[in-house]
Amino acid sequence: MSRDSIFISYRRADSSGYAGRMRDHLVTWFGPNRIFMDVGILGGEDWVASIERALSGSGALLAVIGPSWTSPRLHDPNDRLRQELEAAMRLGVVIIPVLVADARMPLEEDLPPSLRVVTRHQAVRLTDHGWDDDMRRLVGRLQQLVAPAKRRGDVEPPASSLAGRLIGTVIVLAILAGMGFVIYQFIGLSELDGPSGFDAKITLSPTSGPPGTRVTVTGTDFPADTDIEIILLGPRAETVSDGDGNFAVAITVPETPFIGIQDVLAVGGAHSDRAQFTIIGAGGDLPAADRGSATSTTRAG
């Protein structure tokens, strides 16, 4: 079985905000269908079977460790997080500890015997001030374990091959431009505006509010009758576009330590768009950089 997925293991009370933010970042690299979190399990599903199935197709498990990760619950054989880690070890999935919120690697004596090997795994740390750089390093490691990511804009080729790649790119673009001109001459511009010409777009109402706010996400010009996933600090809702490619679905802003502007992402097949929602903290607090910019903007995905 191909192991090209990434499994995120976390405890909600300990690190759900960080896990959701990390998932959003990884989705932009690997796509939503290759990142698994337990919130993606549908009602009525056997969660044990779902987790085993997800792990069997995963090349890496990210164990998100916050300050209270080593709670007494880990010593309960029925604890879900413990079972996730034990299943990953049983299936040979690489476990990467991810430290967040200034957490430290647990000591062996803090863990049940079945999990003590985790303390020997090299950890990565995600910090608020260095989030983008930290995530780039994590993505680089994940690319060694699972199938290549879709986006490589931040990966620089060796200097010796750069000139050759640029020349090759110019040649390919020239060929494609010539082919496009010939096709245009034969079939005309109107024939090119077929079903692939989607201009997927979403809007939000309202565009700001505290955790617990109900937000209506309205989408237009997505593929018709397509499953749509809505993501805000982790998956928030699933719906299906109608025959015209439109949808409207309500989501709830989750409890989170992250306030300020956050992306809301709608993904339907190969088409997506995002809009910005400003999460307001207690008392209407916003980060200084975000004050006065609580507006919604969209851009094609």
Phi and psi restraints in degrees (value plus and minus 20) as a CYANA .aco file:
   2 SER   PHI     -88.0   -48.0
   2 SER   PSI     114.8   154.8
   3 ARG   PHI    -133.5   -93.5
   3 ARG   PSI      59.8    99.8
   4 ASP   PHI    -137.0   -97.0
   4 ASP   PSI      -5.2    34.8
   5 SER   PHI    -127.1   -87.1
   5 SER   PSI     147.3   187.3
   6 ILE   PHI    -146.1  -106.1
   6 ILE   PSI     107.8   147.8
   7 PHE   PHI    -124.8   -84.8
   7 PHE   PSI     105.9   145.9
   8 ILE   PHI    -123.0   -83.0
   8 ILE   PSI      96.6   136.6
   9 SER   PHI    -127.3   -87.3
   9 SER   PSI     108.8   148.8
  10 TYR   PHI    -177.7  -137.7
  10 TYR   PSI     143.1   183.1
  11 ARG   PHI    -128.5   -88.5
  11 ARG   PSI     105.6   145.6
  12 ARG   PHI     -75.1   -35.1
  12 ARG   PSI     -65.2   -25.2
  13 ALA   PHI     -89.6   -49.6
  13 ALA   PSI     -34.3     5.7
  14 ASP   PHI    -121.7   -81.7
  14 ASP   PSI     -60.6   -20.6
  15 SER   PHI    -175.6  -135.6
  15 SER   PSI      10.0    50.0
  16 SER   PHI     -82.8   -42.8
  16 SER   PSI     -58.7   -18.7
  17 GLY   PHI     -82.8   -42.8
  17 GLY   PSI     -64.2   -24.2
  18 TYR   PHI     -86.7   -46.7
  18 TYR   PSI     -60.9   -20.9
  19 ALA   PHI     -83.3   -43.3
  19 ALA   PSI     -61.7   -21.7
  20 GLY   PHI     -86.1   -46.1
  20 GLY   PSI     -61.5   -21.5
  21 ARG   PHI     -84.4   -44.4
  21 ARG   PSI     -60.3   -20.3
  22 MET   PHI     -84.9   -44.9
  22 MET   PSI     -60.4   -20.4
  23 ARG   PHI     -81.7   -41.7
  23 ARG   PSI     -64.1   -24.1
  24 ASP   PHI     -77.0   -37.0
  24 ASP   PSI     -61.5   -21.5
  25 HIS   PHI     -86.8   -46.8
  25 HIS   PSI     -63.9   -23.9
  26 LEU   PHI     -87.4   -47.4
  26 LEU   PSI     -51.6   -11.6
  27 VAL   PHI     -80.1   -40.1
  27 VAL   PSI     -56.4   -16.4
  28 THR   PHI     -88.0   -48.0
  28 THR   PSI     -40.5    -0.5
  29 TRP   PHI    -115.1   -75.1
  29 TRP   PSI     -64.9   -24.9
  30 PHE   PHI    -129.7   -89.7
  30 PHE   PSI     -32.4     7.6
  31 GLY   PHI      71.5   111.5
  31 GLY   PSI     131.8   171.8
  32 PRO   PHI     -87.4   -47.4
  32 PRO   PSI     -45.2    -5.2
  33 ASN   PHI    -100.7   -60.7
  33 ASN   PSI     -25.4    14.6
  34 ARG   PHI    -129.6   -89.6
  34 ARG   PSI     -15.2    24.8
  35 ILE   PHI    -137.2   -97.2
  35 ILE   PSI     103.5   143.5
  36 PHE   PHI    -133.5   -93.5
  36 PHE   PSI     107.3   147.3
  37 MET   PHI    -149.2  -109.2
  37 MET   PSI     133.2   173.2
  38 ASP   PHI     -83.2   -43.2
  38 ASP   PSI     -40.4    -0.4
  39 VAL   PHI     -88.1   -48.1
  39 VAL   PSI     -30.8     9.2
  40 GLY   PHI    -104.8   -64.8
  40 GLY   PSI     -22.7    17.3
  41 ILE   PHI     -96.5   -56.5
  41 ILE   PSI     107.4   147.4
  42 LEU   PHI     -98.4   -58.4
  42 LEU   PSI     135.4   175.4
  43 GLY   PHI     -78.1   -38.1
  43 GLY   PSI     115.2   155.2
  44 GLY   PHI      71.4   111.4
  44 GLY   PSI     -32.2     7.8
  45 GLU   PHI     -96.7   -56.7
  45 GLU   PSI     130.1   170.1
  46 ASP   PHI     -96.6   -56.6
  46 ASP   PSI      88.2   128.2
  47 TRP   PHI     -87.0   -47.0
  47 TRP   PSI     -53.6   -13.6
  48 VAL   PHI     -82.6   -42.6
  48 VAL   PSI     -67.3   -27.3
  49 ALA   PHI     -84.7   -44.7
  49 ALA   PSI     -58.3   -18.3
  50 SER   PHI     -83.8   -43.8
  50 SER   PSI     -61.7   -21.7
  51 ILE   PHI     -88.0   -48.0
  51 ILE   PSI     -63.5   -23.5
  52 GLU   PHI     -80.6   -40.6
  52 GLU   PSI     -61.9   -21.9
  53 ARG   PHI     -85.6   -45.6
  53 ARG   PSI     -62.2   -22.2
  54 ALA   PHI     -86.2   -46.2
  54 ALA   PSI     -61.5   -21.5
  55 LEU   PHI     -87.0   -47.0
  55 LEU   PSI     -54.7   -14.7
  56 SER   PHI     -84.9   -44.9
  56 SER   PSI     -41.3    -1.3
  57 GLY   PHI    -125.5   -85.5
  57 GLY   PSI      -6.4    33.6
  58 SER   PHI    -126.7   -86.7
  58 SER   PSI     121.6   161.6
  59 GLY   PHI    -115.3   -75.3
  59 GLY   PSI     -34.5     5.5
  60 ALA   PHI    -172.0  -132.0
  60 ALA   PSI     125.5   165.5
  61 LEU   PHI    -136.8   -96.8
  61 LEU   PSI     105.1   145.1
  62 LEU   PHI    -115.1   -75.1
  62 LEU   PSI      89.9   129.9
  63 ALA   PHI    -111.3   -71.3
  63 ALA   PSI      80.8   120.8
  64 VAL   PHI    -100.1   -60.1
  64 VAL   PSI      96.3   136.3
  65 ILE   PHI    -133.9   -93.9
  65 ILE   PSI      94.6   134.6
  66 GLY   PHI    -124.6   -84.6
  66 GLY   PSI    -191.7  -151.7
  67 PRO   PHI     -81.9   -41.9
  67 PRO   PSI     -49.3    -9.3
  68 SER   PHI    -131.4   -91.4
  68 SER   PSI       3.7    43.7
  69 TRP   PHI     -82.6   -42.6
  69 TRP   PSI     -59.2   -19.2
  70 THR   PHI    -105.9   -65.9
  70 THR   PSI      39.4    79.4
  71 SER   PHI    -104.7   -64.7
  71 SER   PSI     145.5   185.5
  72 PRO   PHI     -78.4   -38.4
  72 PRO   PSI     -40.2    -0.2
  73 ARG   PHI     -80.8   -40.8
  73 ARG   PSI     -48.3    -8.3
  74 LEU   PHI     -81.0   -41.0
  74 LEU   PSI     -42.6    -2.6
  75 HIS   PHI    -106.7   -66.7
  75 HIS   PSI     -21.0    19.0
  76 ASP   PHI    -109.0   -69.0
  76 ASP   PSI      99.9   139.9
  77 PRO   PHI     -78.8   -38.8
  77 PRO   PSI     -40.9    -0.9
  78 ASN   PHI    -112.9   -72.9
  78 ASN   PSI     -17.2    22.8
  79 ASP   PHI     -84.7   -44.7
  79 ASP   PSI     110.1   150.1
  80 ARG   PHI     -82.4   -42.4
  80 ARG   PSI     -65.3   -25.3
  81 LEU   PHI     -81.2   -41.2
  81 LEU   PSI     -62.9   -22.9
  82 ARG   PHI     -80.8   -40.8
  82 ARG   PSI     -62.2   -22.2
  83 GLN   PHI     -85.7   -45.7
  83 GLN   PSI     -55.0   -15.0
  84 GLU   PHI     -81.3   -41.3
  84 GLU   PSI     -67.4   -27.4
  85 LEU   PHI     -86.8   -46.8
  85 LEU   PSI     -61.6   -21.6
  86 GLU   PHI     -84.3   -44.3
  86 GLU   PSI     -59.0   -19.0
  87 ALA   PHI     -86.1   -46.1
  87 ALA   PSI     -59.1   -19.1
  88 ALA   PHI     -82.3   -42.3
  88 ALA   PSI     -63.1   -23.1
  89 MET   PHI     -85.7   -45.7
  89 MET   PSI     -58.8   -18.8
  90 ARG   PHI     -84.9   -44.9
  90 ARG   PSI     -54.4   -14.4
  91 LEU   PHI    -112.2   -72.2
  91 LEU   PSI     -20.3    19.7
  92 GLY   PHI      56.7    96.7
  92 GLY   PSI       4.3    44.3
  93 VAL   PHI    -101.5   -61.5
  93 VAL   PSI     114.0   154.0
  94 VAL   PHI     -88.2   -48.2
  94 VAL   PSI     107.9   147.9
  95 ILE   PHI    -122.6   -82.6
  95 ILE   PSI     104.2   144.2
  96 ILE   PHI    -134.1   -94.1
  96 ILE   PSI      89.9   129.9
  97 PRO   PHI     -87.8   -47.8
  97 PRO   PSI     112.5   152.5
  98 VAL   PHI    -138.9   -98.9
  98 VAL   PSI      92.0   132.0
  99 LEU   PHI    -110.5   -70.5
  99 LEU   PSI     108.9   148.9
 100 VAL   PHI    -151.4  -111.4
 100 VAL   PSI     142.1   182.1
 101 ALA   PHI      34.7    74.7
 101 ALA   PSI      20.3    60.3
 102 ASP   PHI      43.1    83.1
 102 ASP   PSI       3.0    43.0
 103 ALA   PHI     -90.7   -50.7
 103 ALA   PSI     135.4   175.4
 104 ARG   PHI    -130.2   -90.2
 104 ARG   PSI     136.4   176.4
 105 MET   PHI     -81.2   -41.2
 105 MET   PSI     115.4   155.4
 106 PRO   PHI     -87.6   -47.6
 106 PRO   PSI     135.0   175.0
 107 LEU   PHI    -106.2   -66.2
 107 LEU   PSI     136.9   176.9
 108 GLU   PHI     -77.4   -37.4
 108 GLU   PSI     -60.6   -20.6
 109 GLU   PHI     -88.4   -48.4
 109 GLU   PSI     -33.5     6.5
 110 ASP   PHI    -102.8   -62.8
 110 ASP   PSI     -30.0    10.0
 111 LEU   PHI    -136.8   -96.8
 111 LEU   PSI     132.6   172.6
 112 PRO   PHI     -84.9   -44.9
 112 PRO   PSI     135.4   175.4
 113 PRO   PHI     -73.1   -33.1
 113 PRO   PSI     -55.4   -15.4
 114 SER   PHI     -87.6   -47.6
 114 SER   PSI     -38.8     1.2
 115 LEU   PHI    -129.5   -89.5
 115 LEU   PSI     -20.6    19.4
 116 ARG   PHI     -85.1   -45.1
 116 ARG   PSI     -43.9    -3.9
 117 VAL   PHI     -83.3   -43.3
 117 VAL   PSI     -43.2    -3.2
 118 VAL   PHI     -80.5   -40.5
 118 VAL   PSI     -50.9   -10.9
 119 THR   PHI     -87.6   -47.6
 119 THR   PSI     -34.1     5.9
 120 ARG   PHI    -114.2   -74.2
 120 ARG   PSI     -21.7    18.3
 121 HIS   PHI    -104.6   -64.6
 121 HIS   PSI     115.7   155.7
 122 GLN   PHI     -84.5   -44.5
 122 GLN   PSI     107.0   147.0
 123 ALA   PHI    -115.7   -75.7
 123 ALA   PSI     139.0   179.0
 124 VAL   PHI    -138.0   -98.0
 124 VAL   PSI     131.8   171.8
 125 ARG   PHI    -138.1   -98.1
 125 ARG   PSI     113.9   153.9
 126 LEU   PHI    -129.5   -89.5
 126 LEU   PSI     106.3   146.3
 127 THR   PHI    -139.3   -99.3
 127 THR   PSI     132.8   172.8
 128 ASP   PHI     -83.6   -43.6
 128 ASP   PSI     -62.0   -22.0
 129 HIS   PHI     -97.2   -57.2
 129 HIS   PSI     -42.4    -2.4
 130 GLY   PHI    -139.9   -99.9
 130 GLY   PSI       9.3    49.3
 131 TRP   PHI     -75.8   -35.8
 131 TRP   PSI     -69.7   -29.7
 132 ASP   PHI     -82.5   -42.5
 132 ASP   PSI     -64.5   -24.5
 133 ASP   PHI     -86.9   -46.9
 133 ASP   PSI     -60.8   -20.8
 134 ASP   PHI     -81.5   -41.5
 134 ASP   PSI     -62.0   -22.0
 135 MET   PHI     -88.5   -48.5
 135 MET   PSI     -55.4   -15.4
 136 ARG   PHI     -81.5   -41.5
 136 ARG   PSI     -61.2   -21.2
 137 ARG   PHI     -85.4   -45.4
 137 ARG   PSI     -60.1   -20.1
 138 LEU   PHI     -85.5   -45.5
 138 LEU   PSI     -63.2   -23.2
 139 VAL   PHI     -80.8   -40.8
 139 VAL   PSI     -59.9   -19.9
 140 GLY   PHI     -79.3   -39.3
 140 GLY   PSI     -60.1   -20.1
 141 ARG   PHI     -88.7   -48.7
 141 ARG   PSI     -61.1   -21.1
 142 LEU   PHI     -84.8   -44.8
 142 LEU   PSI     -52.7   -12.7
 143 GLN   PHI     -83.6   -43.6
 143 GLN   PSI     -43.7    -3.7
 144 GLN   PHI     -98.7   -58.7
 144 GLN   PSI     -37.0     3.0
 145 LEU   PHI    -127.5   -87.5
 145 LEU   PSI     -49.0    -9.0
 146 VAL   PHI    -144.3  -104.3
 146 VAL   PSI     156.6   196.6
 147 ALA   PHI     -78.5   -38.5
 147 ALA   PSI     132.7   172.7
 148 PRO   PHI     -74.8   -34.8
 148 PRO   PSI     127.4   167.4
 149 ALA   PHI     -91.8   -51.8
 149 ALA   PSI     140.5   180.5
 150 LYS   PHI     -94.0   -54.0
 150 LYS   PSI     -52.6   -12.6
 151 ARG   PHI    -127.9   -87.9
 151 ARG   PSI     111.3   151.3
 152 ARG   PHI    -148.8  -108.8
 152 ARG   PSI       4.2    44.2
 153 GLY   PHI     -81.4   -41.4
 153 GLY   PSI     -47.5    -7.5
 154 ASP   PHI    -117.8   -77.8
 154 ASP   PSI     -14.2    25.8
 155 VAL   PHI    -123.7   -83.7
 155 VAL   PSI      93.1   133.1
 156 GLU   PHI    -108.1   -68.1
 156 GLU   PSI     115.9   155.9
 157 PRO   PHI     -94.0   -54.0
 157 PRO   PSI     139.3   179.3
 158 PRO   PHI     -76.7   -36.7
 158 PRO   PSI     125.5   165.5
 159 ALA   PHI     -79.3   -39.3
 159 ALA   PSI     -54.7   -14.7
 160 SER   PHI     -85.9   -45.9
 160 SER   PSI     -44.0    -4.0
 161 SER   PHI    -122.9   -82.9
 161 SER   PSI     -24.9    15.1
 162 LEU   PHI     -83.4   -43.4
 162 LEU   PSI     -66.9   -26.9
 163 ALA   PHI     -81.3   -41.3
 163 ALA   PSI     -62.6   -22.6
 164 GLY   PHI     -82.9   -42.9
 164 GLY   PSI     -59.3   -19.3
 165 ARG   PHI     -88.5   -48.5
 165 ARG   PSI     -58.5   -18.5
 166 LEU   PHI     -84.3   -44.3
 166 LEU   PSI     -62.3   -22.3
 167 ILE   PHI     -82.9   -42.9
 167 ILE   PSI     -64.4   -24.4
 168 GLY   PHI     -81.8   -41.8
 168 GLY   PSI     -60.6   -20.6
 169 THR   PHI     -82.7   -42.7
 169 THR   PSI     -63.0   -23.0
 170 VAL   PHI     -81.7   -41.7
 170 VAL   PSI     -63.5   -23.5
 171 ILE   PHI     -82.2   -42.2
 171 ILE   PSI     -65.5   -25.5
 172 VAL   PHI     -82.8   -42.8
 172 VAL   PSI     -64.1   -24.1
 173 LEU   PHI     -82.7   -42.7
 173 LEU   PSI     -59.0   -19.0
 174 ALA   PHI     -83.9   -43.9
 174 ALA   PSI     -60.9   -20.9
 175 ILE   PHI     -83.6   -43.6
 175 ILE   PSI     -66.4   -26.4
 176 LEU   PHI     -83.8   -43.8
 176 LEU   PSI     -58.5   -18.5
 177 ALA   PHI     -83.1   -43.1
 177 ALA   PSI     -62.2   -22.2
 178 GLY   PHI     -84.0   -44.0
 178 GLY   PSI     -61.8   -21.8
 179 MET   PHI     -83.2   -43.2
 179 MET   PSI     -61.5   -21.5
 180 GLY   PHI     -82.4   -42.4
 180 GLY   PSI     -59.6   -19.6
 181 PHE   PHI     -84.2   -44.2
 181 PHE   PSI     -62.7   -22.7
 182 VAL   PHI     -83.3   -43.3
 182 VAL   PSI     -65.1   -25.1
 183 ILE   PHI     -80.9   -40.9
 183 ILE   PSI     -62.4   -22.4
 184 TYR   PHI     -79.2   -39.2
 184 TYR   PSI     -62.7   -22.7
 185 GLN   PHI     -83.2   -43.2
 185 GLN   PSI     -54.6   -14.6
 186 PHE   PHI    -103.9   -63.9
 186 PHE   PSI     -60.9   -20.9
 187 ILE   PHI    -131.7   -91.7
 187 ILE   PSI     -31.9     8.1
 188 GLY   PHI      63.6   103.6
 188 GLY   PSI     135.5   175.5
 189 LEU   PHI     -83.3   -43.3
 189 LEU   PSI     -57.1   -17.1
 190 SER   PHI     -82.7   -42.7
 190 SER   PSI     -50.0   -10.0
 191 GLU   PHI     -94.7   -54.7
 191 GLU   PSI     -37.2     2.8
 192 LEU   PHI    -103.1   -63.1
 192 LEU   PSI     -36.1     3.9
 193 ASP   PHI    -107.3   -67.3
 193 ASP   PSI      45.9    85.9
 194 GLY   PHI    -113.4   -73.4
 194 GLY   PSI    -179.7  -139.7
 195 PRO   PHI     -87.7   -47.7
 195 PRO   PSI     -32.2     7.8
 196 SER   PHI    -100.2   -60.2
 196 SER   PSI     -25.4    14.6
 197 GLY   PHI    -104.5   -64.5
 197 GLY   PSI      33.9    73.9
 198 PHE   PHI    -100.2   -60.2
 198 PHE   PSI     126.0   166.0
 199 ASP   PHI    -146.2  -106.2
 199 ASP   PSI      41.9    81.9
 200 ALA   PHI     -76.0   -36.0
 200 ALA   PSI     114.0   154.0
 201 LYS   PHI    -168.8  -128.8
 201 LYS   PSI     123.0   163.0
 202 ILE   PHI    -146.1  -106.1
 202 ILE   PSI     132.1   172.1
 203 THR   PHI    -150.9  -110.9
 203 THR   PSI     136.6   176.6
 204 LEU   PHI    -140.2  -100.2
 204 LEU   PSI     126.7   166.7
 205 SER   PHI    -168.4  -128.4
 205 SER   PSI      95.3   135.3
 206 PRO   PHI     -96.6   -56.6
 206 PRO   PSI    -198.8  -158.8
 207 THR   PHI    -126.9   -86.9
 207 THR   PSI     -18.7    21.3
 208 SER   PHI    -176.3  -136.3
 208 SER   PSI     139.5   179.5
 209 GLY   PHI     139.8   179.8
 209 GLY   PSI     149.6   189.6
 210 PRO   PHI    -101.7   -61.7
 210 PRO   PSI     150.1   190.1
 211 PRO   PHI     -72.6   -32.6
 211 PRO   PSI     120.8   160.8
 212 GLY   PHI      78.3   118.3
 212 GLY   PSI     -31.9     8.1
 213 THR   PHI     -86.1   -46.1
 213 THR   PSI     116.7   156.7
 214 ARG   PHI    -109.8   -69.8
 214 ARG   PSI     104.0   144.0
 215 VAL   PHI    -138.9   -98.9
 215 VAL   PSI     109.4   149.4
 216 THR   PHI    -111.4   -71.4
 216 THR   PSI     101.9   141.9
 217 VAL   PHI    -122.4   -82.4
 217 VAL   PSI      97.6   137.6
 218 THR   PHI    -131.1   -91.1
 218 THR   PSI     105.8   145.8
 219 GLY   PHI    -136.0   -96.0
 219 GLY   PSI     124.7   164.7
 220 THR   PHI    -154.7  -114.7
 220 THR   PSI     129.8   169.8
 221 ASP   PHI      40.3    80.3
 221 ASP   PSI      16.3    56.3
 222 PHE   PHI    -108.2   -68.2
 222 PHE   PSI     147.2   187.2
 223 PRO   PHI     -77.4   -37.4
 223 PRO   PSI     123.5   163.5
 224 ALA   PHI     -89.5   -49.5
 224 ALA   PSI     126.1   166.1
 225 ASP   PHI      32.7    72.7
 225 ASP   PSI      26.0    66.0
 226 THR   PHI    -138.8   -98.8
 226 THR   PSI     120.5   160.5
 227 ASP   PHI     -83.3   -43.3
 227 ASP   PSI     111.5   151.5
 228 ILE   PHI    -138.9   -98.9
 228 ILE   PSI     111.8   151.8
 229 GLU   PHI    -131.7   -91.7
 229 GLU   PSI     112.7   152.7
 230 ILE   PHI    -127.5   -87.5
 230 ILE   PSI     108.4   148.4
 231 ILE   PHI    -145.1  -105.1
 231 ILE   PSI     106.8   146.8
 232 LEU   PHI    -164.6  -124.6
 232 LEU   PSI      85.9   125.9
 233 LEU   PHI      34.0    74.0
 233 LEU   PSI      24.4    64.4
 234 GLY   PHI      90.3   130.3
 234 GLY   PSI     146.1   186.1
 235 PRO   PHI     -78.5   -38.5
 235 PRO   PSI     117.3   157.3
 236 ARG   PHI    -140.0  -100.0
 236 ARG   PSI     -52.2   -12.2
 237 ALA   PHI    -182.1  -142.1
 237 ALA   PSI     139.0   179.0
 238 GLU   PHI    -149.6  -109.6
 238 GLU   PSI     122.0   162.0
 239 THR   PHI    -170.4  -130.4
 239 THR   PSI    -196.4  -156.4
 240 VAL   PHI    -151.8  -111.8
 240 VAL   PSI     112.3   152.3
 241 SER   PHI     -89.0   -49.0
 241 SER   PSI     132.5   172.5
 242 ASP   PHI    -103.3   -63.3
 242 ASP   PSI    -192.2  -152.2
 243 GLY   PHI     -84.5   -44.5
 243 GLY   PSI     -37.6     2.4
 244 ASP   PHI    -119.3   -79.3
 244 ASP   PSI     -16.1    23.9
 245 GLY   PHI      62.1   102.1
 245 GLY   PSI       0.0    40.0
 246 ASN   PHI    -130.2   -90.2
 246 ASN   PSI     139.3   179.3
 247 PHE   PHI    -179.8  -139.8
 247 PHE   PSI     142.0   182.0
 248 ALA   PHI    -165.9  -125.9
 248 ALA   PSI     108.4   148.4
 249 VAL   PHI    -165.0  -125.0
 249 VAL   PSI     124.8   164.8
 250 ALA   PHI    -118.2   -78.2
 250 ALA   PSI     117.6   157.6
 251 ILE   PHI    -145.8  -105.8
 251 ILE   PSI     141.6   181.6
 252 THR   PHI    -132.6   -92.6
 252 THR   PSI     109.5   149.5
 253 VAL   PHI     -85.8   -45.8
 253 VAL   PSI     103.5   143.5
 254 PRO   PHI     -96.7   -56.7
 254 PRO   PSI     142.0   182.0
 255 GLU   PHI     -85.5   -45.5
 255 GLU   PSI     111.0   151.0
 256 THR   PHI    -178.4  -138.4
 256 THR   PSI     128.3   168.3
 257 PRO   PHI     -99.3   -59.3
 257 PRO   PSI     -27.2    12.8
 258 PHE   PHI    -113.0   -73.0
 258 PHE   PSI      93.2   133.2
 259 ILE   PHI    -131.6   -91.6
 259 ILE   PSI     143.1   183.1
 260 GLY   PHI      86.4   126.4
 260 GLY   PSI    -183.8  -143.8
 261 ILE   PHI     -96.4   -56.4
 261 ILE   PSI     107.6   147.6
 262 GLN   PHI    -149.5  -109.5
 262 GLN   PSI     127.9   167.9
 263 ASP   PHI    -101.8   -61.8
 263 ASP   PSI     117.5   157.5
 264 VAL   PHI    -125.8   -85.8
 264 VAL   PSI     103.8   143.8
 265 LEU   PHI    -134.2   -94.2
 265 LEU   PSI     111.9   151.9
 266 ALA   PHI    -135.6   -95.6
 266 ALA   PSI     105.0   145.0
 267 VAL   PHI    -143.3  -103.3
 267 VAL   PSI     104.7   144.7
 268 GLY   PHI    -156.3  -116.3
 268 GLY   PSI      84.3   124.3
 269 GLY   PHI      43.4    83.4
 269 GLY   PSI    -148.3  -108.3
 270 ALA   PHI    -112.0   -72.0
 270 ALA   PSI     -11.4    28.6
 271 HIS   PHI    -136.4   -96.4
 271 HIS   PSI     124.3   164.3
 272 SER   PHI    -176.5  -136.5
 272 SER   PSI     143.2   183.2
 273 ASP   PHI    -173.7  -133.7
 273 ASP   PSI     141.1   181.1
 274 ARG   PHI    -156.8  -116.8
 274 ARG   PSI     132.9   172.9
 275 ALA   PHI    -154.5  -114.5
 275 ALA   PSI     144.0   184.0
 276 GLN   PHI    -126.2   -86.2
 276 GLN   PSI     113.0   153.0
 277 PHE   PHI    -140.3  -100.3
 277 PHE   PSI     114.3   154.3
 278 THR   PHI    -117.8   -77.8
 278 THR   PSI      93.9   133.9
 279 ILE   PHI    -104.6   -64.6
 279 ILE   PSI     103.6   143.6
 280 ILE   PHI    -121.5   -81.5
 280 ILE   PSI     113.0   153.0
 281 GLY   PHI    -101.8   -61.8
 281 GLY   PSI    -192.5  -152.5
 282 ALA   PHI     -78.4   -38.4
 282 ALA   PSI     114.5   154.5
 283 GLY   PHI      54.6    94.6
 283 GLY   PSI      -4.1    35.9
 284 GLY   PHI      56.1    96.1
 284 GLY   PSI       0.1    40.1
 285 ASP   PHI     -90.4   -50.4
 285 ASP   PSI     122.8   162.8
 286 LEU   PHI    -154.3  -114.3
 286 LEU   PSI     131.4   171.4
 287 PRO   PHI     -78.1   -38.1
 287 PRO   PSI     128.1   168.1
 288 ALA   PHI     -75.7   -35.7
 288 ALA   PSI     -58.0   -18.0
 289 ALA   PHI     -89.0   -49.0
 289 ALA   PSI     -39.5     0.5
 290 ASP   PHI    -120.4   -80.4
 290 ASP   PSI     -27.8    12.2
 291 ARG   PHI     -84.0   -44.0
 291 ARG   PSI     113.3   153.3
 292 GLY   PHI      63.7   103.7
 292 GLY   PSI     -14.0    26.0
 293 SER   PHI    -147.5  -107.5
 293 SER   PSI      10.7    50.7
 294 ALA   PHI    -103.8   -63.8
 294 ALA   PSI      46.4    86.4
 295 THR   PHI    -143.8  -103.8
 295 THR   PSI     139.7   179.7
 296 SER   PHI    -118.5   -78.5
 296 SER   PSI     109.1   149.1
 297 THR   PHI    -148.5  -108.5
 297 THR   PSI     129.8   169.8
 298 THR   PHI    -143.3  -103.3
 298 THR   PSI     133.1   173.1
 299 ARG   PHI    -167.1  -127.1
 299 ARG   PSI     125.4   165.4
 300 ALA   PHI     -83.3   -43.3
 300 ALA   PSI     120.9   160.9
